[in-house]
């Protein structure tokens, strides 16, 4: 068997990449979205032990866009849609717009559960 000569620069890059992957998986949660609205988007979020409450606001960053959303429904609550309107435990949260700012039809999101 012939000896294999390894490039020190390549070994350093592999070690750095492995360390970065281990750090991200230890400190963050990595998820891949298969939803039609954000197909195959990778989400990396910090693992924060925080219990969210109704009425709190959260900041979501996506493609250099910052969205501020208010929490209206929590795990264990019943979220469902009727005629493009969303309800949480029989309280109406709001209705989805059928057209975007440019007048293009948007695909409605329906959820019951």
VODO-586373 format. One record per atom (N, C-alpha, C): x negated, y negated, z negated; atom name. Coordinates in nm, 2 decimals, decimal comma, m for minus. Last residue first. Layout:
<sites>
+--------+--------+--------+----+
:      x :      y :      z :  a :
+--------+--------+--------+----+
:      X :      Y :      Z : CA :
...
+--------+--------+--------+----+
</sites>
This chain:
<sites>
+--------+--------+--------+----+
:      x :      y :      z :  a :
+--------+--------+--------+----+
:   5,64 :  m2,15 :  m1,35 :  N :
:   5,58 :  m2,06 :  m1,45 : CA :
:   5,55 :  m2,12 :  m1,58 :  C :
:   5,63 :  m2,25 :  m1,03 :  N :
:   5,72 :  m2,21 :  m1,13 : CA :
:   5,66 :  m2,11 :  m1,23 :  C :
:   5,55 :  m2,49 :  m0,79 :  N :
:   5,50 :  m2,40 :  m0,90 : CA :
:   5,61 :  m2,37 :  m1,00 :  C :
:   5,45 :  m2,63 :  m0,48 :  N :
:   5,56 :  m2,57 :  m0,57 : CA :
:   5,50 :  m2,48 :  m0,67 :  C :
:   5,37 :  m2,90 :  m0,29 :  N :
:   5,32 :  m2,80 :  m0,39 : CA :
:   5,43 :  m2,76 :  m0,48 :  C :
:   5,41 :  m2,98 :   0,05 :  N :
:   5,46 :  m2,98 :  m0,08 : CA :
:   5,39 :  m2,87 :  m0,17 :  C :
:   5,19 :  m3,13 :   0,26 :  N :
:   5,24 :  m3,00 :   0,23 : CA :
:   5,29 :  m3,00 :   0,08 :  C :
:   5,28 :  m3,44 :   0,40 :  N :
:   5,20 :  m3,37 :   0,31 : CA :
:   5,27 :  m3,23 :   0,28 :  C :
:   5,28 :  m3,62 :   0,71 :  N :
:   5,35 :  m3,53 :   0,62 : CA :
:   5,25 :  m3,46 :   0,53 :  C :
:   5,15 :  m3,95 :   0,73 :  N :
:   5,14 :  m3,81 :   0,76 : CA :
:   5,21 :  m3,72 :   0,66 :  C :
:   5,13 :  m4,22 :   0,66 :  N :
:   5,26 :  m4,17 :   0,72 : CA :
:   5,25 :  m4,02 :   0,76 :  C :
:   4,92 :  m4,30 :   0,52 :  N :
:   4,91 :  m4,32 :   0,67 : CA :
:   5,04 :  m4,27 :   0,74 :  C :
:   4,97 :  m4,22 :   0,27 :  N :
:   4,96 :  m4,36 :   0,30 : CA :
:   4,97 :  m4,39 :   0,45 :  C :
:   5,18 :  m3,93 :   0,31 :  N :
:   5,07 :  m4,00 :   0,26 : CA :
:   5,07 :  m4,14 :   0,30 :  C :
:   5,50 :  m3,80 :   0,22 :  N :
:   5,42 :  m3,86 :   0,32 : CA :
:   5,30 :  m3,93 :   0,25 :  C :
:   5,64 :  m3,71 :   0,00 :  N :
:   5,64 :  m3,62 :   0,12 : CA :
:   5,54 :  m3,67 :   0,23 :  C :
:   5,54 :  m3,71 :  m0,33 :  N :
:   5,57 :  m3,79 :  m0,21 : CA :
:   5,55 :  m3,69 :  m0,09 :  C :
:   5,70 :  m3,55 :  m0,61 :  N :
:   5,59 :  m3,56 :  m0,51 : CA :
:   5,64 :  m3,64 :  m0,39 :  C :
:   5,82 :  m3,70 :  m0,91 :  N :
:   5,84 :  m3,64 :  m0,78 : CA :
:   5,73 :  m3,65 :  m0,69 :  C :
:   5,79 :  m3,63 :  m1,27 :  N :
:   5,78 :  m3,71 :  m1,15 : CA :
:   5,81 :  m3,63 :  m1,02 :  C :
:   5,88 :  m3,49 :  m1,49 :  N :
:   5,75 :  m3,56 :  m1,49 : CA :
:   5,74 :  m3,66 :  m1,38 :  C :
:   6,16 :  m3,43 :  m1,69 :  N :
:   6,11 :  m3,46 :  m1,56 : CA :
:   5,98 :  m3,54 :  m1,57 :  C :
:   6,17 :  m3,16 :  m1,91 :  N :
:   6,15 :  m3,30 :  m1,90 : CA :
:   6,09 :  m3,33 :  m1,76 :  C :
:   6,18 :  m2,88 :  m1,92 :  N :
:   6,31 :  m2,95 :  m1,89 : CA :
:   6,29 :  m3,10 :  m1,89 :  C :
:   5,91 :  m2,82 :  m1,95 :  N :
:   6,01 :  m2,79 :  m2,06 : CA :
:   6,13 :  m2,88 :  m2,04 :  C :
:   5,85 :  m3,03 :  m1,70 :  N :
:   5,78 :  m2,95 :  m1,80 : CA :
:   5,87 :  m2,94 :  m1,92 :  C :
:   5,89 :  m3,06 :  m1,35 :  N :
:   5,95 :  m3,06 :  m1,48 : CA :
:   5,86 :  m2,98 :  m1,57 :  C :
:   5,88 :  m3,24 :  m1,04 :  N :
:   5,81 :  m3,16 :  m1,14 : CA :
:   5,87 :  m3,17 :  m1,28 :  C :
:   6,04 :  m3,23 :  m0,73 :  N :
:   6,02 :  m3,30 :  m0,85 : CA :
:   5,97 :  m3,20 :  m0,96 :  C :
:   6,11 :  m3,10 :  m0,49 :  N :
:   5,99 :  m3,18 :  m0,49 : CA :
:   5,97 :  m3,26 :  m0,62 :  C :
:   6,34 :  m2,94 :  m0,60 :  N :
:   6,35 :  m3,04 :  m0,49 : CA :
:   6,23 :  m3,14 :  m0,50 :  C :
:   6,17 :  m2,86 :  m0,88 :  N :
:   6,31 :  m2,85 :  m0,82 : CA :
:   6,31 :  m2,97 :  m0,72 :  C :
:   5,92 :  m2,67 :  m1,04 :  N :
:   5,96 :  m2,77 :  m0,95 : CA :
:   6,10 :  m2,75 :  m0,90 :  C :
:   5,77 :  m2,63 :  m1,37 :  N :
:   5,84 :  m2,58 :  m1,25 : CA :
:   5,88 :  m2,70 :  m1,17 :  C :
:   5,62 :  m2,51 :  m1,66 :  N :
:   5,61 :  m2,61 :  m1,56 : CA :
:   5,68 :  m2,55 :  m1,43 :  C :
:   5,65 :  m2,46 :  m2,00 :  N :
:   5,70 :  m2,42 :  m1,87 : CA :
:   5,70 :  m2,53 :  m1,77 :  C :
:   5,36 :  m2,42 :  m2,20 :  N :
:   5,47 :  m2,50 :  m2,16 : CA :
:   5,52 :  m2,44 :  m2,03 :  C :
:   5,13 :  m2,27 :  m2,21 :  N :
:   5,24 :  m2,23 :  m2,29 : CA :
:   5,37 :  m2,30 :  m2,26 :  C :
:   4,91 :  m2,55 :  m2,16 :  N :
:   4,93 :  m2,40 :  m2,15 : CA :
:   5,04 :  m2,36 :  m2,25 :  C :
:   5,10 :  m2,85 :  m2,11 :  N :
:   4,99 :  m2,78 :  m2,17 : CA :
:   5,01 :  m2,63 :  m2,15 :  C :
:   5,17 :  m3,16 :  m1,95 :  N :
:   5,21 :  m3,02 :  m1,97 : CA :
:   5,09 :  m2,94 :  m2,01 :  C :
:   5,05 :  m3,40 :  m1,92 :  N :
:   5,19 :  m3,40 :  m1,95 : CA :
:   5,24 :  m3,26 :  m1,98 :  C :
:   4,78 :  m3,61 :  m1,93 :  N :
:   4,82 :  m3,47 :  m1,95 : CA :
:   4,97 :  m3,47 :  m1,99 :  C :
:   4,71 :  m3,84 :  m1,66 :  N :
:   4,76 :  m3,82 :  m1,80 : CA :
:   4,81 :  m3,67 :  m1,81 :  C :
:   4,42 :  m3,91 :  m1,48 :  N :
:   4,54 :  m3,84 :  m1,49 : CA :
:   4,58 :  m3,83 :  m1,64 :  C :
:   4,23 :  m4,08 :  m1,26 :  N :
:   4,26 :  m4,08 :  m1,40 : CA :
:   4,40 :  m4,02 :  m1,41 :  C :
:   3,97 :  m4,00 :  m1,03 :  N :
:   4,12 :  m4,00 :  m1,06 : CA :
:   4,14 :  m4,00 :  m1,21 :  C :
:   3,73 :  m4,12 :  m0,82 :  N :
:   3,77 :  m4,10 :  m0,96 : CA :
:   3,92 :  m4,11 :  m0,98 :  C :
:   3,55 :  m3,99 :  m0,56 :  N :
:   3,67 :  m4,06 :  m0,60 : CA :
:   3,70 :  m4,02 :  m0,74 :  C :
:   3,34 :  m3,84 :  m0,47 :  N :
:   3,31 :  m3,99 :  m0,50 : CA :
:   3,44 :  m4,06 :  m0,53 :  C :
:   3,47 :  m3,58 :  m0,47 :  N :
:   3,42 :  m3,65 :  m0,35 : CA :
:   3,41 :  m3,80 :  m0,36 :  C :
:   3,61 :  m3,63 :  m0,78 :  N :
:   3,61 :  m3,55 :  m0,66 : CA :
:   3,57 :  m3,63 :  m0,54 :  C :
:   3,66 :  m3,64 :  m1,12 :  N :
:   3,58 :  m3,69 :  m1,01 : CA :
:   3,58 :  m3,59 :  m0,90 :  C :
:   3,89 :  m3,73 :  m1,36 :  N :
:   3,85 :  m3,62 :  m1,26 : CA :
:   3,77 :  m3,69 :  m1,15 :  C :
:   3,95 :  m3,80 :  m1,69 :  N :
:   3,89 :  m3,85 :  m1,57 : CA :
:   3,85 :  m3,73 :  m1,48 :  C :
:   4,26 :  m3,80 :  m1,87 :  N :
:   4,14 :  m3,73 :  m1,83 : CA :
:   4,09 :  m3,79 :  m1,70 :  C :
:   4,45 :  m3,90 :  m2,16 :  N :
:   4,41 :  m3,92 :  m2,02 : CA :
:   4,28 :  m3,85 :  m2,00 :  C :
:   4,72 :  m3,76 :  m2,36 :  N :
:   4,58 :  m3,80 :  m2,34 : CA :
:   4,55 :  m3,82 :  m2,19 :  C :
:   4,98 :  m3,66 :  m2,35 :  N :
:   4,96 :  m3,80 :  m2,35 : CA :
:   4,82 :  m3,85 :  m2,34 :  C :
:   4,91 :  m3,36 :  m2,53 :  N :
:   5,00 :  m3,44 :  m2,44 : CA :
:   4,98 :  m3,58 :  m2,46 :  C :
:   4,57 :  m3,29 :  m2,58 :  N :
:   4,70 :  m3,31 :  m2,63 : CA :
:   4,78 :  m3,38 :  m2,52 :  C :
:   4,30 :  m3,04 :  m2,56 :  N :
:   4,38 :  m3,16 :  m2,51 : CA :
:   4,51 :  m3,16 :  m2,57 :  C :
:   4,04 :  m2,97 :  m2,75 :  N :
:   4,18 :  m2,93 :  m2,73 : CA :
:   4,25 :  m3,05 :  m2,68 :  C :
:   3,71 :  m2,88 :  m2,65 :  N :
:   3,81 :  m2,99 :  m2,68 : CA :
:   3,95 :  m2,94 :  m2,66 :  C :
:   3,42 :  m2,80 :  m2,60 :  N :
:   3,52 :  m2,75 :  m2,69 : CA :
:   3,62 :  m2,86 :  m2,73 :  C :
:   3,31 :  m2,80 :  m2,28 :  N :
:   3,34 :  m2,89 :  m2,40 : CA :
:   3,45 :  m2,82 :  m2,48 :  C :
:   3,10 :  m2,74 :  m2,04 :  N :
:   3,18 :  m2,66 :  m2,14 : CA :
:   3,19 :  m2,75 :  m2,27 :  C :
:   3,14 :  m2,94 :  m1,75 :  N :
:   3,07 :  m2,91 :  m1,88 : CA :
:   3,16 :  m2,83 :  m1,97 :  C :
:   3,20 :  m2,79 :  m1,43 :  N :
:   3,24 :  m2,88 :  m1,54 : CA :
:   3,16 :  m2,84 :  m1,67 :  C :
:   3,21 :  m2,77 :  m1,09 :  N :
:   3,12 :  m2,75 :  m1,21 : CA :
:   3,16 :  m2,85 :  m1,32 :  C :
:   3,38 :  m2,63 :  m0,83 :  N :
:   3,39 :  m2,72 :  m0,94 : CA :
:   3,29 :  m2,68 :  m1,05 :  C :
:   3,38 :  m2,62 :  m0,49 :  N :
:   3,31 :  m2,57 :  m0,61 : CA :
:   3,32 :  m2,67 :  m0,71 :  C :
:   3,64 :  m2,54 :  m0,27 :  N :
:   3,57 :  m2,64 :  m0,34 : CA :
:   3,50 :  m2,58 :  m0,46 :  C :
:   3,81 :  m2,39 :  m0,10 :  N :
:   3,67 :  m2,35 :  m0,12 : CA :
:   3,59 :  m2,46 :  m0,18 :  C :
:   4,04 :  m2,65 :  m0,03 :  N :
:   3,99 :  m2,52 :   0,00 : CA :
:   3,84 :  m2,50 :  m0,03 :  C :
:   4,25 :  m2,81 :  m0,18 :  N :
:   4,10 :  m2,83 :  m0,19 : CA :
:   4,04 :  m2,70 :  m0,16 :  C :
:   4,50 :  m2,73 :  m0,10 :  N :
:   4,48 :  m2,87 :  m0,10 : CA :
:   4,33 :  m2,90 :  m0,11 :  C :
:   4,50 :  m2,45 :  m0,11 :  N :
:   4,51 :  m2,51 :   0,02 : CA :
:   4,48 :  m2,66 :   0,02 :  C :
:   4,27 :  m2,30 :  m0,33 :  N :
:   4,39 :  m2,37 :  m0,31 : CA :
:   4,39 :  m2,44 :  m0,17 :  C :
:   4,04 :  m2,19 :  m0,42 :  N :
:   4,09 :  m2,14 :  m0,29 : CA :
:   4,23 :  m2,20 :  m0,26 :  C :
:   3,76 :  m2,32 :  m0,59 :  N :
:   3,90 :  m2,33 :  m0,56 : CA :
:   3,94 :  m2,27 :  m0,43 :  C :
:   3,55 :  m2,18 :  m0,82 :  N :
:   3,56 :  m2,20 :  m0,67 : CA :
:   3,71 :  m2,21 :  m0,65 :  C :
:   3,36 :  m2,29 :  m1,10 :  N :
:   3,48 :  m2,23 :  m1,04 : CA :
:   3,49 :  m2,27 :  m0,90 :  C :
:   3,16 :  m2,28 :  m1,38 :  N :
:   3,16 :  m2,29 :  m1,24 : CA :
:   3,28 :  m2,22 :  m1,18 :  C :
:   3,08 :  m2,46 :  m1,67 :  N :
:   3,17 :  m2,36 :  m1,61 : CA :
:   3,18 :  m2,38 :  m1,46 :  C :
:   2,76 :  m2,50 :  m1,83 :  N :
:   2,87 :  m2,54 :  m1,75 : CA :
:   2,96 :  m2,42 :  m1,71 :  C :
:   2,55 :  m2,39 :  m1,97 :  N :
:   2,61 :  m2,51 :  m2,01 : CA :
:   2,74 :  m2,55 :  m1,95 :  C :
:   2,48 :  m2,15 :  m1,84 :  N :
:   2,49 :  m2,15 :  m1,98 : CA :
:   2,56 :  m2,27 :  m2,04 :  C :
:   2,48 :  m2,21 :  m1,57 :  N :
:   2,58 :  m2,11 :  m1,62 : CA :
:   2,59 :  m2,10 :  m1,77 :  C :
:   2,28 :  m2,40 :  m1,56 :  N :
:   2,42 :  m2,44 :  m1,52 : CA :
:   2,52 :  m2,34 :  m1,58 :  C :
:   2,06 :  m2,24 :  m1,64 :  N :
:   2,10 :  m2,36 :  m1,72 : CA :
:   2,24 :  m2,40 :  m1,69 :  C :
:   2,04 :  m2,05 :  m1,44 :  N :
:   2,06 :  m2,01 :  m1,58 : CA :
:   2,11 :  m2,12 :  m1,66 :  C :
:   1,99 :  m2,23 :  m1,22 :  N :
:   2,11 :  m2,14 :  m1,22 : CA :
:   2,14 :  m2,10 :  m1,36 :  C :
:   1,74 :  m2,33 :  m1,31 :  N :
:   1,85 :  m2,42 :  m1,28 : CA :
:   1,98 :  m2,34 :  m1,29 :  C :
:   1,58 :  m2,10 :  m1,31 :  N :
:   1,60 :  m2,18 :  m1,43 : CA :
:   1,72 :  m2,27 :  m1,42 :  C :
:   1,59 :  m2,04 :  m1,03 :  N :
:   1,64 :  m1,95 :  m1,13 : CA :
:   1,67 :  m2,02 :  m1,26 :  C :
:   1,45 :  m2,27 :  m0,93 :  N :
:   1,59 :  m2,24 :  m0,89 : CA :
:   1,66 :  m2,14 :  m0,99 :  C :
:   1,20 :  m2,24 :  m1,05 :  N :
:   1,28 :  m2,36 :  m1,08 : CA :
:   1,43 :  m2,33 :  m1,05 :  C :
:   1,12 :  m1,99 :  m0,94 :  N :
:   1,13 :  m2,00 :  m1,08 : CA :
:   1,22 :  m2,12 :  m1,12 :  C :
:   1,11 :  m2,07 :  m0,67 :  N :
:   1,20 :  m1,96 :  m0,71 : CA :
:   1,22 :  m1,97 :  m0,86 :  C :
:   0,91 :  m2,27 :  m0,68 :  N :
:   1,05 :  m2,30 :  m0,63 : CA :
:   1,15 :  m2,20 :  m0,68 :  C :
:   0,69 :  m2,11 :  m0,77 :  N :
:   0,74 :  m2,23 :  m0,85 : CA :
:   0,88 :  m2,26 :  m0,81 :  C :
:   0,66 :  m1,94 :  m0,55 :  N :
:   0,69 :  m1,89 :  m0,68 : CA :
:   0,75 :  m2,00 :  m0,77 :  C :
:   0,59 :  m2,13 :  m0,35 :  N :
:   0,72 :  m2,05 :  m0,34 : CA :
:   0,76 :  m1,99 :  m0,47 :  C :
:   0,34 :  m2,21 :  m0,45 :  N :
:   0,45 :  m2,31 :  m0,43 : CA :
:   0,59 :  m2,24 :  m0,42 :  C :
:   0,19 :  m1,98 :  m0,44 :  N :
:   0,22 :  m2,04 :  m0,57 : CA :
:   0,34 :  m2,14 :  m0,56 :  C :
:   0,27 :  m1,71 :  m0,24 :  N :
:   0,24 :  m1,85 :  m0,23 : CA :
:   0,28 :  m1,91 :  m0,37 :  C :
:   0,12 :  m1,39 :  m0,28 :  N :
:   0,24 :  m1,48 :  m0,30 : CA :
:   0,19 :  m1,63 :  m0,30 :  C :
:   0,02 :  m1,12 :  m0,10 :  N :
:  m0,02 :  m1,25 :  m0,16 : CA :
:   0,10 :  m1,34 :  m0,16 :  C :
:   0,02 :  m0,78 :  m0,18 :  N :
:   0,10 :  m0,90 :  m0,12 : CA :
:   0,05 :  m1,02 :  m0,19 :  C :
:  m0,19 :  m0,51 :  m0,07 :  N :
:  m0,15 :  m0,62 :  m0,17 : CA :
:  m0,07 :  m0,73 :  m0,10 :  C :
:  m0,05 :  m0,22 :   0,08 :  N :
:  m0,13 :  m0,34 :   0,09 : CA :
:  m0,09 :  m0,44 :  m0,02 :  C :
:  m0,08 :   0,12 :   0,00 :  N :
:   0,00 :   0,00 :   0,00 : CA :
:  m0,09 :  m0,12 :   0,00 :  C :
+--------+--------+--------+----+
</sites>
